[in-house]
Every structure is written in structure tokens, then in C-alpha cells.
Amino acid sequence: MDIEVSDAAHGKVILKVKGNLDSYRASIVFKEALDDLYRSGKRDVVLDLDDVEKINSFGTGKILMFYRRFKKDDGELYVKVPLHGRVKEVFEELKLDKLLKDYS
């Protein structure tokens, strides 16, 4: 799994995930990328999951953890829309699509 970070409008940062978020190893890489952004003072992060085909509790757990962390510091975790495939299904089943704000 690879992760790319790029700047977006209005001080937001885009975290593009390339690969699946369905293993312990992938969740650690994902967590470290989010930790790095948090430690550097970034508080508005957009998750770009276009290149993710599979996600499970390893990935969703980290999303929820950082959603709370950013919110606590008056930040926001966004998700780039539209979501597709299994990622969309998981987000809808867990109501993550209602929790995270859309970014398009």
C-alpha cells in the first residue's frame, strides 16, 4: 500500500490511499500517515479512497480514531466522493458516509 499527501484548497490536505485497507500492516501504514499529518499541525484532512477496493475493521477503526482526534482539536476528517464498490458499501453499512463530511 502506498500513500500520497498533497495540499488542497483552504488549508486542507489530501491523503490518497493506493491499495487496500484490509490488513494489520496496511492499517499501521495508514495510521502512521495520519499521525504524521496530525503531528505537523494539519487538522483538516481529506481521505481519497478512489484506489481502495477493500476495507475492513482495520481501516475503519483508524478512520474513526482519527475522526475523533481531529474533531477534538477543531479539525475535520473529510472523504472524497463519490465512493465506489465495497468501500461505499462499508461506509454506508457503518454510517461513515453520514459521519464524515463530503469533499468533491
TIVO-40457 format. One record per atom (N, C-alpha, C): residue in three letters; x, y, z. Coordinates in pm, whole numbers, padded with zeros to 5 digits, always signed. Each point is the difference from the previous one (the first is absolute). Example, Ala and Ser with C-alpha at 12.3 -4.5 7.8 and 13.67 -1.06 7.14 Angstrom:
<recs>
ALA+01319-00569+00780;ALA-00089+00119+00000;ALA+00090+00120+00000;SER-00035+00105-00072;SER+00082+00119+00006;SER-00077+00109+00073;
</recs>
This chain:
<recs>
MET+00084-00117+00000;MET-00084+00117+00000;MET+00089+00124+00000;ASP-00040+00097-00080;ASP+00068+00129-00007;ASP-00094+00111+00042;ILE+00057+00107+00053;ILE-00078+00117+00039;ILE+00069+00123-00054;GLU-00079+00086-00062;GLU+00051+00128-00050;GLU-00072+00113+00073;VAL+00074+00103+00033;VAL-00056+00117+00068;VAL+00018+00120-00091;SER-00108+00077-00017;SER+00008+00122-00080;SER-00088+00107+00063;ASP+00030+00124-00032;ASP-00077+00113+00052;ASP-00128+00018-00081;ALA-00103+00045+00067;ALA-00128+00033-00063;ALA-00036+00143+00039;ALA-00112+00046-00049;ALA-00045+00137+00027;ALA-00034+00018+00148;HIS+00012+00123+00045;HIS-00042+00043+00133;HIS+00073-00075+00112;GLY+00128-00029-00019;GLY+00081-00061+00104;GLY-00021-00148+00022;LYS-00080-00062-00083;LYS-00024-00143+00014;LYS+00116-00078-00064;VAL+00015-00122+00046;VAL+00101-00091-00053;VAL-00072-00125-00050;ILE+00040-00048-00117;ILE-00059-00123-00055;ILE+00094-00116+00028;LEU-00054-00105+00059;LEU+00073-00123+00024;LEU-00056-00105-00095;LYS+00075-00028-00107;LYS-00044-00097-00102;LYS+00056-00137+00034;VAL-00090-00094+00021;VAL+00037-00137+00034;VAL-00003-00084-00127;LYS+00111-00068-00027;LYS+00010-00087-00117;LYS+00026-00142+00049;GLY-00104-00078-00001;GLY+00008-00137+00050;GLY-00115-00024+00095;ASN-00005-00116+00058;ASN-00113-00036+00085;ASN+00027+00028+00147;LEU-00107+00030+00072;LEU+00006+00024+00144;LEU-00067-00117+00072;ASP+00054-00118-00024;ASP-00063-00120+00055;ASP+00099-00092+00070;SER+00111+00056+00046;SER+00097-00082+00072;SER+00063+00083+00112;TYR+00057-00072+00094;TYR+00067+00069+00111;TYR+00113+00089-00052;ARG+00080-00055-00090;ARG+00114+00076-00055;ARG-00046+00128-00068;ALA-00104-00010-00083;ALA-00053+00118-00069;ALA-00053+00102+00099;SER-00065-00047+00106;SER-00055+00094+00098;SER+00111+00075+00074;ILE+00113-00065+00020;ILE+00113+00067+00066;ILE+00057+00110-00090;VAL+00016-00030-00128;VAL+00050+00101-00095;VAL-00097+00118-00006;PHE-00130-00030-00005;PHE-00104+00102-00004;PHE+00004+00085+00127;LYS+00010-00065+00116;LYS+00005+00071+00128;LYS+00123+00090+00007;GLU+00115-00051-00043;GLU+00123+00081+00004;GLU-00012+00124-00088;ALA-00064-00012-00116;ALA-00019+00116-00088;ALA-00091+00103+00067;LEU-00107-00046+00062;LEU-00090+00092+00069;LEU+00068+00061+00123;ASP+00077-00080+00072;ASP+00076+00052+00114;ASP+00097+00109-00044;ASP+00069-00022-00110;ASP+00095+00100-00051;ASP-00071+00132-00030;LEU-00117-00009-00063;LEU-00076+00122-00030;LEU-00043+00070+00128;TYR-00048-00077+00095;TYR-00045+00056+00127;TYR+00116+00068+00073;ARG+00113-00067+00009;ARG+00116+00058+00068;ARG+00051+00126-00069;SER-00020+00008-00130;SER+00047+00119-00073;SER-00099+00116+00008;GLY-00109-00021+00073;GLY-00097+00108+00021;GLY-00115+00003-00097;LYS-00008-00096-00089;LYS-00112-00005-00094;LYS-00124-00049+00073;ARG-00110+00068-00020;ARG-00124-00036+00069;ARG-00118-00023-00094;ASP+00015+00031-00127;ASP-00106-00023-00099;ASP+00056-00091-00108;VAL-00038-00127+00007;VAL+00057-00102-00087;VAL-00110-00065-00082;VAL+00027-00013-00130;VAL-00092-00063-00095;VAL+00053-00139-00032;LEU-00081-00102+00024;LEU+00037-00136-00038;LEU-00045-00024-00144;ASP+00095-00034-00085;ASP-00029-00036-00138;ASP+00016-00151-00010;LEU-00112-00070-00008;LEU-00002-00146-00001;LEU-00034-00056-00137;ASP+00019+00080-00105;ASP-00033-00044-00136;ASP+00073-00128-00040;ASP+00122-00019+00048;ASP+00081-00116-00038;ASP-00005-00113+00103;VAL-00099+00004+00087;VAL-00019-00105+00100;VAL-00117-00088-00044;GLU+00025-00129-00009;GLU-00106-00093-00037;GLU-00058-00071+00121;LYS+00083-00023+00103;LYS-00044-00073+00119;LYS+00033+00080+00124;ILE-00097+00002+00092;ILE+00020+00064+00130;ILE-00075-00082+00103;ASN+00059-00016+00117;ASN-00068-00071+00107;ASN+00027+00074+00132;SER-00017-00070+00110;SER+00013+00066+00130;SER+00139+00056+00026;PHE+00103-00055-00064;PHE+00133+00058+00015;PHE+00001+00145-00049;GLY-00060+00023-00116;GLY-00004+00134-00057;GLY-00103+00089+00066;THR-00120-00052+00020;THR-00107+00083+00057;THR+00031+00040+00144;GLY+00068-00088+00072;GLY+00038+00034+00137;GLY+00093+00120+00005;LYS+00095+00004-00092;LYS+00093+00114-00005;LYS-00072+00127-00044;ILE-00094-00013-00092;ILE-00078+00117-00044;ILE-00076+00058+00119;LEU-00066-00085+00077;LEU-00075+00049+00116;LEU+00092+00060+00106;MET+00113-00062+00023;MET+00095+00052+00098;MET+00045+00142-00038;PHE+00034+00019-00127;PHE+00047+00132-00040;PHE-00113+00098-00020;TYR-00119-00045-00030;TYR-00116+00089-00003;TYR-00014+00068+00136;ARG+00005-00082+00104;ARG-00013+00055+00137;ARG+00117+00091+00035;ARG+00119-00040-00038;ARG+00119+00079+00033;ARG-00005+00137-00067;PHE-00032+00004-00129;PHE-00007+00128-00070;PHE-00115+00086+00053;LYS-00115-00061+00025;LYS-00115+00075+00053;LYS+00032+00063+00135;LYS+00072-00073+00083;LYS+00036+00049+00133;LYS+00081+00130-00010;ASP+00077+00014-00106;ASP+00082+00119-00021;ASP-00059+00094-00104;ASP-00133-00001-00011;ASP-00073+00088-00092;ASP+00038-00022-00147;GLY+00038-00121-00032;GLY+00029-00035-00139;GLY-00112-00083-00058;GLU+00027-00053-00118;GLU-00103-00079-00068;GLU+00067-00105-00087;LEU-00059-00117-00003;LEU+00043-00105-00090;LEU-00108-00012-00108;TYR+00040+00022-00123;TYR-00092-00004-00114;TYR+00026-00127-00080;VAL-00097-00036-00083;VAL+00020-00109-00094;VAL-00033+00050-00140;LYS+00089-00028-00094;LYS-00022+00040-00139;LYS-00112-00086-00057;VAL-00096+00065-00061;VAL-00114-00070-00060;VAL+00002+00018-00151;PRO-00060-00091-00072;PRO-00079-00113+00048;PRO+00087-00119+00037;LEU-00047-00075+00098;LEU+00062-00127+00034;LEU-00054-00106-00096;HIS+00069-00113-00008;HIS-00045-00103-00092;HIS+00025-00140+00058;GLY-00068-00098-00058;GLY+00022-00140+00032;GLY-00017-00035+00146;ARG+00087-00087+00045;ARG-00006-00049+00138;ARG+00024+00111+00102;VAL+00083+00097-00034;VAL+00025+00112+00091;VAL-00130+00075+00026;LYS-00074+00025-00105;LYS-00130+00069+00014;LYS-00095-00083+00087;GLU-00004-00131-00024;GLU-00088-00087+00079;GLU+00035+00004+00148;VAL+00128-00010+00031;VAL+00043+00002+00140;VAL-00032+00134+00065;PHE+00028+00109-00070;PHE-00031+00133+00054;PHE-00149+00015+00027;GLU-00083-00051-00089;GLU-00145+00009+00020;GLU-00046-00090+00114;GLU+00053-00123+00007;GLU-00038-00093+00107;GLU+00035+00056+00138;LEU+00115+00063+00010;LEU+00047+00053+00129;LEU-00039+00146+00024;LYS-00071+00056-00098;LYS-00044+00141+00008;LYS+00117+00098-00001;LEU+00115-00043-00047;LEU+00114+00091-00014;LEU-00029+00107-00103;ASP-00084-00032-00097;ASP-00036+00098-00103;ASP-00079+00115+00060;LYS-00063-00022+00115;LYS-00075+00106+00069;LYS+00091+00073+00099;LEU+00100-00068+00052;LEU+00089+00057+00101;LEU+00104+00094-00061;LEU+00065-00045-00106;LEU+00105+00081-00065;LEU-00062+00093-00103;LYS+00050+00120-00002;LYS-00050+00097-00099;LYS+00052-00034-00139;ASP-00082+00028-00100;ASP+00037-00024-00139;ASP+00098+00105-00048;TYR+00090-00042-00086;TYR+00092+00089-00070;TYR-00001-00041-00146;SER-00034+00097-00086;SER-00001-00036-00143;SER+00076+00102-00081;
</recs>
